[in-house]
Amino acid sequence: MILKGLAWHYKEYSKDQDLAQAEIDARAKKAGLWHDWKPMGPWDWRALQKRNATAKKAAESKTVMPLSSSASKEKPGAMFWLSTSSNKRHNRSCRYFGETKRGRYCTGDVGSACGICGG
């Protein structure tokens, strides 16, 4: 399968020189998956899918008010989330806004600013 370009030689777990050479030959012939201009290994594809799912979840959490016990206690005009365990203030664009286990809504003069979002 590797020689025909239908499989990858996963070098991290296999040190077999025959399989390594078979992949080199398949790449040189542009056989099978090596015909693509930039083939992506299955391990890279899975990592990309995981990153995309994480980014999608983060984007969705920014557009929808996070559900927390404090959500119903939000003050009008409160644009920040204070993580009470660290005393860090996060703005609405921060991934930590409303997501910490202990926290509350606040104004911009409470706590110290988050190093990521500048809250």
C-alpha positions as CSV (number, residue, x, y, z in Angstrom):
1,M,0.0,0.0,0.0
2,I,2.8,2.4,0.8
3,L,4.6,1.6,-2.4
4,K,1.4,2.4,-4.4
5,G,1.0,5.7,-2.5
6,L,-2.1,4.5,-0.7
7,A,-0.7,4.8,2.8
8,W,1.8,6.7,4.9
9,H,4.8,5.2,6.6
10,Y,4.4,6.5,10.2
11,K,8.0,7.0,11.0
12,E,7.4,7.8,14.7
13,Y,6.4,4.2,15.4
14,S,8.0,2.3,12.6
15,K,11.7,2.3,11.9
16,D,11.3,-0.3,9.0
17,Q,13.8,0.8,6.3
18,D,11.8,-1.1,3.6
19,L,8.7,0.9,4.4
20,A,10.6,4.1,4.5
21,Q,12.1,3.4,1.0
22,A,8.7,2.4,-0.3
23,E,7.3,5.9,0.7
24,I,10.3,7.6,-0.9
25,D,9.7,5.7,-4.1
26,A,6.0,6.5,-4.1
27,R,6.7,10.2,-3.5
28,A,9.2,10.2,-6.4
29,K,6.6,8.6,-8.7
30,K,3.9,10.9,-7.4
31,A,1.8,7.8,-6.9
32,G,-1.5,7.8,-5.1
33,L,-1.8,10.4,-2.4
34,W,1.6,11.8,-3.4
35,H,0.0,13.1,-6.6
36,D,-1.6,15.9,-4.5
37,W,0.5,19.1,-4.4
38,K,0.5,19.1,-0.5
39,P,-0.7,15.9,1.0
40,M,-1.7,16.0,4.7
41,G,-0.8,13.2,7.1
42,P,-3.8,11.8,9.0
43,W,-2.2,12.9,12.3
44,D,-2.0,16.5,11.0
45,W,-5.6,16.3,9.7
46,R,-6.9,15.1,13.1
47,A,-5.0,18.0,14.8
48,L,-6.5,20.5,12.3
49,Q,-10.0,19.2,13.0
50,K,-9.5,19.5,16.7
51,R,-8.2,23.1,16.3
52,N,-11.1,24.0,14.1
53,A,-13.6,22.6,16.5
54,T,-12.0,24.5,19.4
55,A,-12.1,27.7,17.3
56,K,-15.7,27.2,16.4
57,K,-16.7,26.6,20.0
58,A,-14.8,29.8,21.0
59,A,-16.5,31.8,18.3
60,E,-20.0,30.5,19.3
61,S,-19.3,31.3,23.0
62,K,-18.6,34.9,22.0
63,T,-21.8,35.4,20.2
64,V,-24.0,33.7,22.8
65,M,-24.1,34.8,26.4
66,P,-22.4,32.1,28.4
67,L,-24.6,30.2,30.7
68,S,-23.4,30.6,34.3
69,S,-24.9,31.0,37.7
70,S,-24.0,34.7,37.5
71,A,-25.7,35.2,34.1
72,S,-29.0,36.3,35.5
73,K,-27.2,38.7,37.9
74,E,-25.5,40.7,35.1
75,K,-25.6,44.4,35.8
76,P,-26.7,46.8,33.0
77,G,-23.5,48.2,31.4
78,A,-21.3,45.5,32.9
79,M,-18.9,44.8,30.1
80,F,-16.3,42.8,32.0
81,W,-16.0,39.4,33.8
82,L,-14.0,39.3,36.9
83,S,-12.4,35.9,37.7
84,T,-12.6,36.1,41.5
85,S,-9.9,33.4,42.1
86,S,-7.2,35.4,40.2
87,N,-8.8,38.9,40.4
88,K,-8.3,39.2,36.6
89,R,-10.8,41.2,34.6
90,H,-11.8,40.0,31.1
91,N,-13.6,41.8,28.3
92,R,-16.4,40.2,26.2
93,S,-13.9,39.3,23.4
94,C,-11.8,37.2,25.8
95,R,-12.0,33.4,25.8
96,Y,-12.3,33.5,29.6
97,F,-15.3,35.9,29.7
98,G,-18.0,34.1,31.7
99,E,-16.1,30.9,31.5
100,T,-14.2,30.7,34.8
101,K,-15.6,28.6,37.6
102,R,-15.7,31.5,40.1
103,G,-16.5,34.9,38.8
104,R,-18.9,37.8,38.4
105,Y,-19.8,40.6,36.0
106,C,-18.1,43.9,36.8
107,T,-17.1,47.3,35.5
108,G,-13.7,48.3,34.1
109,D,-12.4,49.6,37.4
110,V,-12.4,46.3,39.3
111,G,-9.5,43.8,39.5
112,S,-6.5,43.8,37.2
113,A,-6.5,43.6,33.4
114,C,-6.2,40.2,31.7
115,G,-2.8,39.8,30.0
116,I,-4.5,38.3,26.9
117,C,-7.5,40.6,26.2
118,G,-6.4,43.7,28.2
119,G,-9.8,43.6,30.0
